[in-house]
Amino acid sequence: MVRGAVEVIGRAFREEGGELEELVRWVD
């Protein structure tokens, strides 16, 4: 469940610029 959310959020952040990519890594 968490992985799915991280993947979806990661895609959105990548499209925006990847500023929150670090947050995705921390969550994972």
mmCIF file of the N, C-alpha and C atoms, coordinates in Angstrom:
data_MODEL
# 
_entry.id   MODEL 
# 
loop_
_atom_site.group_PDB 
_atom_site.id 
_atom_site.type_symbol 
_atom_site.label_atom_id 
_atom_site.label_alt_id 
_atom_site.label_comp_id 
_atom_site.label_asym_id 
_atom_site.label_entity_id 
_atom_site.label_seq_id 
_atom_site.pdbx_PDB_ins_code 
_atom_site.Cartn_x 
_atom_site.Cartn_y 
_atom_site.Cartn_z 
_atom_site.occupancy 
_atom_site.B_iso_or_equiv 
_atom_site.pdbx_formal_charge 
_atom_site.auth_seq_id 
_atom_site.auth_comp_id 
_atom_site.auth_asym_id 
_atom_site.auth_atom_id 
_atom_site.pdbx_PDB_model_num 
ATOM 1  N N  . MET A 1 1  ? 0.848  -1.197 0.000   1.00 0.00 ? 1  MET A N  1 
ATOM 2  C CA . MET A 1 1  ? 0.000  0.000  0.000   1.00 0.00 ? 1  MET A CA 1 
ATOM 3  C C  . MET A 1 1  ? 0.888  1.254  0.000   1.00 0.00 ? 1  MET A C  1 
ATOM 4  N N  . VAL A 1 2  ? 1.866  1.260  0.888   1.00 0.00 ? 2  VAL A N  1 
ATOM 5  C CA . VAL A 1 2  ? 2.753  2.438  0.935   1.00 0.00 ? 2  VAL A CA 1 
ATOM 6  C C  . VAL A 1 2  ? 3.540  2.545  -0.359  1.00 0.00 ? 2  VAL A C  1 
ATOM 7  N N  . ARG A 1 3  ? 4.030  1.446  -0.875  1.00 0.00 ? 3  ARG A N  1 
ATOM 8  C CA . ARG A 1 3  ? 4.821  1.491  -2.113  1.00 0.00 ? 3  ARG A CA 1 
ATOM 9  C C  . ARG A 1 3  ? 4.004  2.104  -3.236  1.00 0.00 ? 3  ARG A C  1 
ATOM 10 N N  . GLY A 1 4  ? 2.764  1.687  -3.361  1.00 0.00 ? 4  GLY A N  1 
ATOM 11 C CA . GLY A 1 4  ? 1.924  2.233  -4.431  1.00 0.00 ? 4  GLY A CA 1 
ATOM 12 C C  . GLY A 1 4  ? 1.802  3.741  -4.306  1.00 0.00 ? 4  GLY A C  1 
ATOM 13 N N  . ALA A 1 5  ? 1.596  4.215  -3.088  1.00 0.00 ? 5  ALA A N  1 
ATOM 14 C CA . ALA A 1 5  ? 1.459  5.666  -2.882  1.00 0.00 ? 5  ALA A CA 1 
ATOM 15 C C  . ALA A 1 5  ? 2.771  6.360  -3.216  1.00 0.00 ? 5  ALA A C  1 
ATOM 16 N N  . VAL A 1 6  ? 3.881  5.775  -2.801  1.00 0.00 ? 6  VAL A N  1 
ATOM 17 C CA . VAL A 1 6  ? 5.192  6.385  -3.073  1.00 0.00 ? 6  VAL A CA 1 
ATOM 18 C C  . VAL A 1 6  ? 5.419  6.474  -4.576  1.00 0.00 ? 6  VAL A C  1 
ATOM 19 N N  . GLU A 1 7  ? 5.047  5.435  -5.313  1.00 0.00 ? 7  GLU A N  1 
ATOM 20 C CA . GLU A 1 7  ? 5.243  5.456  -6.768  1.00 0.00 ? 7  GLU A CA 1 
ATOM 21 C C  . GLU A 1 7  ? 4.418  6.568  -7.398  1.00 0.00 ? 7  GLU A C  1 
ATOM 22 N N  . VAL A 1 8  ? 3.156  6.669  -7.013  1.00 0.00 ? 8  VAL A N  1 
ATOM 23 C CA . VAL A 1 8  ? 2.288  7.705  -7.583  1.00 0.00 ? 8  VAL A CA 1 
ATOM 24 C C  . VAL A 1 8  ? 2.803  9.093  -7.214  1.00 0.00 ? 8  VAL A C  1 
ATOM 25 N N  . ILE A 1 9  ? 3.150  9.264  -5.939  1.00 0.00 ? 9  ILE A N  1 
ATOM 26 C CA . ILE A 1 9  ? 3.652  10.575 -5.502  1.00 0.00 ? 9  ILE A CA 1 
ATOM 27 C C  . ILE A 1 9  ? 4.960  10.878 -6.216  1.00 0.00 ? 9  ILE A C  1 
ATOM 28 N N  . GLY A 1 10 ? 5.815  9.877  -6.331  1.00 0.00 ? 10 GLY A N  1 
ATOM 29 C CA . GLY A 1 10 ? 7.103  10.084 -7.002  1.00 0.00 ? 10 GLY A CA 1 
ATOM 30 C C  . GLY A 1 10 ? 6.907  10.581 -8.424  1.00 0.00 ? 10 GLY A C  1 
ATOM 31 N N  . ARG A 1 11 ? 5.941  10.012 -9.142  1.00 0.00 ? 11 ARG A N  1 
ATOM 32 C CA . ARG A 1 11 ? 5.695  10.466 -10.526 1.00 0.00 ? 11 ARG A CA 1 
ATOM 33 C C  . ARG A 1 11 ? 5.283  11.934 -10.526 1.00 0.00 ? 11 ARG A C  1 
ATOM 34 N N  . ALA A 1 12 ? 4.377  12.305 -9.650  1.00 0.00 ? 12 ALA A N  1 
ATOM 35 C CA . ALA A 1 12 ? 3.904  13.697 -9.617  1.00 0.00 ? 12 ALA A CA 1 
ATOM 36 C C  . ALA A 1 12 ? 5.063  14.634 -9.297  1.00 0.00 ? 12 ALA A C  1 
ATOM 37 N N  . PHE A 1 13 ? 5.902  14.243 -8.329  1.00 0.00 ? 13 PHE A N  1 
ATOM 38 C CA . PHE A 1 13 ? 7.028  15.111 -7.952  1.00 0.00 ? 13 PHE A CA 1 
ATOM 39 C C  . PHE A 1 13 ? 8.010  15.211 -9.109  1.00 0.00 ? 13 PHE A C  1 
ATOM 40 N N  . ARG A 1 14 ? 8.262  14.106 -9.811  1.00 0.00 ? 14 ARG A N  1 
ATOM 41 C CA . ARG A 1 14 ? 9.203  14.154 -10.936 1.00 0.00 ? 14 ARG A CA 1 
ATOM 42 C C  . ARG A 1 14 ? 8.695  15.126 -11.993 1.00 0.00 ? 14 ARG A C  1 
ATOM 43 N N  . GLU A 1 15 ? 7.408  15.087 -12.254 1.00 0.00 ? 15 GLU A N  1 
ATOM 44 C CA . GLU A 1 15 ? 6.851  15.987 -13.273 1.00 0.00 ? 15 GLU A CA 1 
ATOM 45 C C  . GLU A 1 15 ? 6.985  17.444 -12.825 1.00 0.00 ? 15 GLU A C  1 
ATOM 46 N N  . GLU A 1 16 ? 6.821  17.685 -11.527 1.00 0.00 ? 16 GLU A N  1 
ATOM 47 C CA . GLU A 1 16 ? 6.894  19.068 -11.035 1.00 0.00 ? 16 GLU A CA 1 
ATOM 48 C C  . GLU A 1 16 ? 8.330  19.567 -10.984 1.00 0.00 ? 16 GLU A C  1 
ATOM 49 N N  . GLY A 1 17 ? 9.274  18.668 -10.772 1.00 0.00 ? 17 GLY A N  1 
ATOM 50 C CA . GLY A 1 17 ? 10.668 19.122 -10.720 1.00 0.00 ? 17 GLY A CA 1 
ATOM 51 C C  . GLY A 1 17 ? 11.534 18.237 -9.832  1.00 0.00 ? 17 GLY A C  1 
ATOM 52 N N  . GLY A 1 18 ? 10.902 17.405 -9.029  1.00 0.00 ? 18 GLY A N  1 
ATOM 53 C CA . GLY A 1 18 ? 11.679 16.489 -8.200  1.00 0.00 ? 18 GLY A CA 1 
ATOM 54 C C  . GLY A 1 18 ? 12.178 17.132 -6.914  1.00 0.00 ? 18 GLY A C  1 
ATOM 55 N N  . GLU A 1 19 ? 11.587 18.265 -6.519  1.00 0.00 ? 19 GLU A N  1 
ATOM 56 C CA . GLU A 1 19 ? 12.048 18.902 -5.284  1.00 0.00 ? 19 GLU A CA 1 
ATOM 57 C C  . GLU A 1 19 ? 11.734 18.026 -4.072  1.00 0.00 ? 19 GLU A C  1 
ATOM 58 N N  . LEU A 1 20 ? 10.597 17.328 -4.120  1.00 0.00 ? 20 LEU A N  1 
ATOM 59 C CA . LEU A 1 20 ? 10.208 16.508 -2.975  1.00 0.00 ? 20 LEU A CA 1 
ATOM 60 C C  . LEU A 1 20 ? 10.655 15.054 -3.150  1.00 0.00 ? 20 LEU A C  1 
ATOM 61 N N  . GLU A 1 21 ? 11.518 14.841 -4.131  1.00 0.00 ? 21 GLU A N  1 
ATOM 62 C CA . GLU A 1 21 ? 11.997 13.469 -4.354  1.00 0.00 ? 21 GLU A CA 1 
ATOM 63 C C  . GLU A 1 21 ? 12.702 12.955 -3.103  1.00 0.00 ? 21 GLU A C  1 
ATOM 64 N N  . GLU A 1 22 ? 13.375 13.844 -2.394  1.00 0.00 ? 22 GLU A N  1 
ATOM 65 C CA . GLU A 1 22 ? 14.063 13.443 -1.165  1.00 0.00 ? 22 GLU A CA 1 
ATOM 66 C C  . GLU A 1 22 ? 13.054 12.915 -0.153  1.00 0.00 ? 22 GLU A C  1 
ATOM 67 N N  . LEU A 1 23 ? 11.894 13.557 -0.077  1.00 0.00 ? 23 LEU A N  1 
ATOM 68 C CA . LEU A 1 23 ? 10.872 13.117 0.867   1.00 0.00 ? 23 LEU A CA 1 
ATOM 69 C C  . LEU A 1 23 ? 10.411 11.707 0.510   1.00 0.00 ? 23 LEU A C  1 
ATOM 70 N N  . VAL A 1 24 ? 10.255 11.447 -0.786  1.00 0.00 ? 24 VAL A N  1 
ATOM 71 C CA . VAL A 1 24 ? 9.827  10.115 -1.218  1.00 0.00 ? 24 VAL A CA 1 
ATOM 72 C C  . VAL A 1 24 ? 10.859 9.084  -0.783  1.00 0.00 ? 24 VAL A C  1 
ATOM 73 N N  . ARG A 1 25 ? 12.128 9.410  -0.922  1.00 0.00 ? 25 ARG A N  1 
ATOM 74 C CA . ARG A 1 25 ? 13.174 8.463  -0.506  1.00 0.00 ? 25 ARG A CA 1 
ATOM 75 C C  . ARG A 1 25 ? 13.070 8.197  0.981   1.00 0.00 ? 25 ARG A C  1 
ATOM 76 N N  . TRP A 1 26 ? 12.847 9.242  1.773   1.00 0.00 ? 26 TRP A N  1 
ATOM 77 C CA . TRP A 1 26 ? 12.764 9.073  3.219   1.00 0.00 ? 26 TRP A CA 1 
ATOM 78 C C  . TRP A 1 26 ? 11.580 8.169  3.571   1.00 0.00 ? 26 TRP A C  1 
ATOM 79 N N  . VAL A 1 27 ? 10.457 8.357  2.874   1.00 0.00 ? 27 VAL A N  1 
ATOM 80 C CA . VAL A 1 27 ? 9.269  7.535  3.156   1.00 0.00 ? 27 VAL A CA 1 
ATOM 81 C C  . VAL A 1 27 ? 9.556  6.083  2.814   1.00 0.00 ? 27 VAL A C  1 
ATOM 82 N N  . ASP A 1 28 ? 10.235 5.864  1.685   1.00 0.00 ? 28 ASP A N  1 
ATOM 83 C CA . ASP A 1 28 ? 10.528 4.502  1.249   1.00 0.00 ? 28 ASP A CA 1 
ATOM 84 C C  . ASP A 1 28 ? 11.556 3.908  2.202   1.00 0.00 ? 28 ASP A C  1 
# 
